[in-house]
Every structure is written in structure tokens, then in C-alpha cells.
């Protein structure tokens, strides 16, 4: 079977046309009608050995690859419209392998109203590599991760932890409707999705917002059979992390229960000024410490995560590298044998 024949088979599994498509899959580039709204773009790679194994179901892999960038759209309250899909697979792949993967893409695309307008197929020397680009438009407003303010409450949808061992990372539902609803609420100041885990993503949101934060670990929602440590460090939860003005939290929580009765919403901490750091004190439970003493008391790795460097732009957030993941584990005290969070990071006032 040649490439054209294979492409024709794959196209049958995908939604390819709607009224916005001028030139769709099959030409050198796709052309779509543009409205007066801004264009939202996101691309995500999904790689064998990192995001899935060769034993995982190809339909699930296709679902996950398309839903990963959709989760980012959810985090900004945006509406996805079009997708470009690149697949690099081994030469020994048969027609059925390609069709199973395409069915996963098609299942996710139809579920969330996305039209596939093209992409690329290539040969990989060994492992399967997928890249999906999604374009779309803002909804009523766009929420950034850089909008958190001191005293904002830190909130999260759903439950965290155990995504990899349970297989949920392959079948998760991107919180598109929930993200669009949250973005329309004025009291929501910042939002992002939890793809790398709370221990990596919350410091990124704090740094982008030039804030610090403190958590109440007992309130971190976690799946049955998962520890607080796993809820913080596992990653691939694809829930929404956001901050909200504290005085509006009761009303927001009530509206949420009416709108999304089957999905929990939890308050797990609060943002604080980037010039503050908190530490336990037996007389008060929480006490403010002088910022200049933080590195001396807690170590540079801890404090630099909570307070962005004076020489670093808020947009220069922590990377997803192994090194930074280890730093975030140390920040949350996950290398210790006792409490999952450092002493004094248990409660907030």
C-alpha cells in the first residue's frame, strides 16, 4: 500500500470538513476562514516511552495525543476548531496499526468538535512519535497563568494522583466545558492544566504571576489508593488548577455544583506575596518570615521556586526537565521520609 492509499483510508476515520474549511486535508496547506476573533494555537508531542508504552492500545494513544493540547485549550477557556496531526511510525507498521491510531484521533476529534485539516506521515527509526497542533478561538475571555494575585485561593478540579498506574492518563477527559465556564467567571484570575503534576505546575503558575504560595496538604483531593505525595508528584492528571478571589469562593463553589454536579472542586491553598514566605510556628500555626532569611533557612532551591528571581521574567517559568522536576520534589518535601510538605506548609490563615 502506498502513502496516498494509506492517507485515503485514514481520512475516512477523521472529521475533515465543516463550513470554516476552504482547503482541507489533501493540499500542501490547510486554509480556513478567519473571524475577527484572535487565533489560539497549541501543539503537543506524545512520544513512546515517555507518554505511553508500545503495549498500550493505539486507539487510546490517538485519543491521548489529541486530548493533550485540548487540555491546554481548556486551561485558557478557549474553543478548539482545527487540528494538524503528525505521525512518525516504524516501517513495519501495517494498515491496521494506522487505522487503530486514526480511530483514536477521530474519536477524540468528534467528541470535542475538532476538524482535522491535515498533517504529516513519516517513518521513525524505532519509536512512535505523534505531534498534534490545535487552533481555535477565545471564548468570552482568555484566562492566563500569570493573573494570580496575593490572597487568591488555589483551587483544583477533580482528583489527583495515580494517573499512570491506573491508565487514566490514556483516557482522560480534557475539561473544555469546565475551563470555558471558569474563564467566563470574573473572579477567576489565573488558570492552567495539570499535565506535569501539581508539584511542577503550581510553581510555574506562581512564578508567572510573580507570587508565592502555600498549600493545605490535607485538602489536596486524591484518588483512592493514592497518597498525598503521589497527588503532588505523579502528573498527567489533566485537571484544571486556578486561583480565585477569596471573597467570591463560596458563591463560585455553589454555582460550580449546579453546573458540574459530578465533578468535585477543591480549595487547596492560597497565593501570597512574592516577598513573603511562611514557616510553622507553634504559637500561631503560621508565621511570616523575613524574605531575606528564606534562602538561609530553607535553601536556595526551595525559595527560588516560591519567589521569582529579580533577573527573571515571569514568563520564564520552570522547565519540564528531569532536573526541574527533582527541584519541585524537593520544594514540596517529597525527598524526605516524613511529611510530604515541609513543616509549616500545612495550613494557611
C-alpha positions in Angstrom: 0.0 0.0 0.0 1.4 3.4 -1.0 1.2 6.6 1.0 -1.7 8.0 -0.9 -3.8 4.9 -0.5 -3.0 4.9 3.3 -3.9 8.5 3.6 -7.2 7.9 1.9 -8.0 5.1 4.4 -7.0 7.3 7.4 -9.1 10.2 6.2 -12.2 8.1 6.3 -11.7 7.8 10.1 -11.4 11.6 10.7 -13.8 14.6 10.7 -12.4 16.7 7.8 -14.9 19.3 6.8 -17.2 22.0 8.1 -18.3 25.4 6.9 -15.0 27.0 8.1 -12.8 24.9 5.8 -11.7 26.5 2.5 -8.9 24.0 1.7 -8.7 20.9 3.9 -6.6 17.8 4.1 -5.0 16.8 0.8 -3.3 20.0 -0.3 0.1 21.5 0.8 -1.6 23.6 3.5 -5.0 24.0 5.0 -6.9 27.2 4.6 -9.7 28.1 7.0 -12.0 31.1 7.2 -11.0 33.6 10.0 -13.3 35.6 12.1 -12.5 38.9 13.8 -11.5 37.0 16.9 -8.0 36.2 17.9 -6.5 32.8 16.9 -5.5 30.4 19.7 -2.8 27.9 18.9 -1.2 25.0 20.7 1.0 22.0 19.8 1.9 18.9 21.9 4.1 15.9 21.3 3.2 12.5 22.5 6.2 10.1 22.5 6.5 6.3 23.0 8.4 5.6 26.2 7.5 8.9 27.8 3.8 9.3 27.4 2.8 5.7 26.6 4.3 2.3 26.0 4.3 0.1 23.0 1.9 -2.2 24.8 -0.8 0.5 25.1 -3.9 0.4 22.9 -3.4 2.5 19.7 -6.9 3.9 19.9 -6.2 5.2 23.5 -2.8 6.6 22.2 -4.6 8.5 19.5 -7.2 9.8 22.0 -4.5 11.0 24.4 -2.4 12.6 21.7 -5.3 14.8 20.5 -6.6 15.5 24.0 -3.3 16.7 25.4 -3.4 20.1 23.5 -7.2 20.2 24.1 -6.4 20.3 27.9 -4.3 23.4 27.3 -7.2 25.0 25.4 -9.4 24.2 28.5 -6.9 26.0 30.7 -7.4 29.2 28.7 -11.1 28.8 28.3 -10.6 28.6 24.5 -12.7 26.9 21.8 -10.8 24.3 19.7 -11.6 24.2 16.0 -8.9 22.6 13.8 -6.2 20.0 14.2 -3.0 19.2 12.3 -1.6 15.7 13.1 1.9 14.4 12.5 2.8 10.7 13.0 6.2 9.1 12.7 5.9 5.3 12.9 8.1 2.3 12.2 8.3 0.8 8.8 6.9 -2.5 9.9 3.5 -0.9 10.8 0.6 -2.4 9.0 -2.6 -0.9 7.7 -4.5 -2.0 10.9 -2.0 -0.2 13.1 -2.6 3.1 11.2 -6.3 2.7 11.3 -6.4 2.0 15.0 -4.4 5.1 15.7 -6.6 7.1 13.3 -9.8 5.9 15.1 -8.4 7.2 18.4 -7.8 10.6 16.8 -11.2 10.5 15.2 -13.0 9.5 18.4 -11.4 12.5 20.3 -11.9 14.9 17.5 -15.6 14.1 17.2 -16.1 14.2 20.9 -14.8 17.8 21.2 -15.9 19.3 17.9 -12.5 19.4 16.2 -11.9 19.1 12.5 -8.7 17.5 11.2 -7.4 19.6 8.4 -4.1 17.8 7.6 -0.8 16.7 8.9 2.2 14.6 8.0 3.2 11.0 8.0 6.9 9.9 8.3 9.0 6.9 9.1 10.5 6.6 12.5 13.7 4.5 13.1 12.3 2.9 16.2 9.6 4.5 18.4 6.2 6.0 17.6 6.1 9.8 17.7 3.0 12.0 17.5 2.5 15.7 17.3 -0.9 17.4 17.3 -1.4 21.1 16.7 -4.8 22.6 17.6 -6.1 26.0 16.5 -9.2 27.8 17.7 -10.6 31.0 19.2 -11.1 32.5 22.6 -14.5 32.2 24.2 -15.9 35.1 26.2 -12.4 35.8 27.8 -9.0 34.3 28.0 -7.5 33.4 31.4 -3.7 33.3 31.6 -1.5 31.6 34.2 0.0 35.0 35.0 -3.0 36.6 36.6 -2.9 35.2 40.2 -2.9 37.8 43.0 -1.8 37.6 46.6 -4.5 36.2 48.8 -6.2 34.4 45.9 -7.4 30.9 46.8 -5.8 28.0 44.9 -8.4 25.6 43.5 -8.3 22.4 41.5 -11.0 20.3 39.7 -11.4 16.6 40.2 -8.9 14.3 42.0 -5.1 13.9 41.5 -2.6 11.1 41.5 -2.4 7.6 40.2 -3.0 8.5 36.5 -0.1 6.3 35.2 -0.7 3.2 37.2 -4.5 3.3 36.7 -4.3 4.1 32.9 -6.3 7.2 33.3 -3.6 9.2 31.5 -4.7 7.5 28.3 -8.4 8.0 28.6 -8.7 11.3 30.5 -11.4 13.9 29.5 -10.0 17.4 28.8 -12.0 19.9 30.9 -13.1 22.0 28.0 -16.6 22.9 29.1 -15.4 23.5 32.7 -12.5 25.7 31.5 -14.7 27.8 29.3 -17.2 28.2 32.2 -14.4 29.2 34.6 -12.9 31.7 32.1 -16.3 33.4 32.0 -16.2 34.0 35.8 -14.7 37.4 36.6 -13.4 36.1 40.0 -11.1 33.6 38.3 -7.7 35.3 38.0 -5.3 32.6 36.7 -5.6 29.1 35.3 -3.5 26.2 33.8 -3.9 22.5 33.3 -2.1 19.9 35.5 -0.1 17.9 33.0 3.2 17.7 34.7 1.7 17.4 38.2 0.8 19.8 41.0 4.4 19.9 42.2 5.7 21.2 38.9 2.8 23.2 37.6 1.8 25.2 40.7 5.3 26.7 41.0 5.0 27.7 37.3 1.7 29.5 37.8 3.2 31.2 40.9 6.3 32.3 39.0 4.3 33.6 36.0 2.2 35.6 38.5 5.2 36.8 40.5 3.7 35.3 43.6 4.5 32.7 46.2 2.0 30.1 47.6 1.2 27.9 50.5 -0.8 24.7 50.5 -3.1 22.9 52.9 -2.0 19.4 52.1 -4.9 17.7 53.8 -7.3 19.3 51.3 -5.5 18.1 48.2 -8.0 15.8 46.5 -6.5 12.4 45.6 -7.8 9.2 44.0 -8.5 6.2 46.3 -5.3 4.3 46.8 -3.1 7.3 46.2 -1.0 9.2 48.7 -0.7 13.0 49.0 2.8 12.6 47.7 1.5 10.8 44.6 -1.2 13.5 44.1 1.5 16.1 44.1 4.2 14.4 42.0 2.6 11.8 39.7 1.5 14.2 36.9 -0.7 13.6 33.9 -3.9 14.4 35.8 -5.1 16.9 33.2 -7.3 18.6 35.8 -7.6 22.4 36.0 -5.6 24.5 38.5 -6.9 28.0 39.0 -6.9 30.9 41.5 -9.9 32.9 42.6 -10.6 36.0 44.8 -11.3 34.7 48.3 -14.4 36.6 49.0 -16.1 35.1 45.9 -15.2 31.4 46.6 -18.5 30.4 48.4 -20.6 31.7 45.5 -18.4 30.2 42.9 -18.4 26.9 44.6 -22.2 26.9 44.8 -22.5 27.8 41.1 -20.0 25.1 40.2 -22.0 22.4 42.0 -25.1 23.5 40.0 -23.2 23.5 36.7 -21.0 20.4 37.1 -22.5 18.2 39.9 -20.4 15.2 39.1 -17.0 16.9 39.2 -15.5 18.0 42.5 -13.9 21.4 43.1 -11.4 21.8 45.9 -9.7 24.7 47.6 -6.1 23.6 48.5 -4.2 26.7 49.5 -3.6 30.4 48.7 -1.3 32.7 46.9 0.9 35.0 48.9 3.2 37.9 48.0 6.5 37.0 46.3 8.3 38.9 49.1 6.8 36.6 51.8 7.5 33.1 52.9 5.7 31.1 55.6 7.0 28.7 58.2 5.4 26.8 61.0 5.3 28.4 64.5 3.8 26.6 67.5 2.1 29.7 68.8 0.3 30.8 65.7 0.4 27.8 63.3 1.6 30.1 60.5 4.1 32.9 60.8 5.5 35.3 58.3 9.3 35.2 57.9 11.6 37.9 56.5 12.2 37.2 52.8 15.9 37.8 53.1 16.3 34.9 55.5 14.5 32.4 53.3 17.5 31.1 51.4 19.4 30.8 54.7 16.5 29.0 56.4 15.1 26.8 53.7 17.8 26.6 51.0 18.0 28.3 47.6 16.1 25.6 45.7 13.0 26.0 47.8 12.8 29.7 47.9 13.6 30.3 44.2 10.5 28.3 43.3 8.3 30.4 45.5 9.8 33.8 44.7 10.7 34.5 41.0 14.3 35.8 40.6 14.6 39.6 40.2 16.5 38.9 37.0 14.0 36.5 35.6 10.9 37.4 33.6 7.6 36.0 35.0 7.2 34.2 31.6 10.4 32.3 32.1 8.7 29.5 34.1 10.3 26.3 35.3 11.1 23.8 32.6 9.7 20.3 32.5 13.2 18.7 32.6 14.1 15.9 34.9 16.3 18.4 36.8 13.5 20.9 37.5 11.1 18.0 38.4 13.6 17.0 41.0 13.8 20.6 42.3 10.0 20.7 42.6 10.0 17.4 44.5 12.5 19.0 46.9 10.3 22.1 47.2 7.4 20.1 48.3 9.5 18.0 50.7 9.0 14.8 48.7 12.5 13.7 49.2 12.0 13.5 53.0 10.8 10.4 54.7 8.3 12.2 56.9 5.8 14.8 55.8 5.0 15.3 52.0 5.3 19.0 52.5 7.9 21.0 54.5 7.0 21.9 58.1 4.8 24.9 58.2 3.4 24.4 54.7 0.5 22.5 56.1 -2.1 25.3 56.8 -3.0 28.8 55.8 -4.9 31.5 57.5 
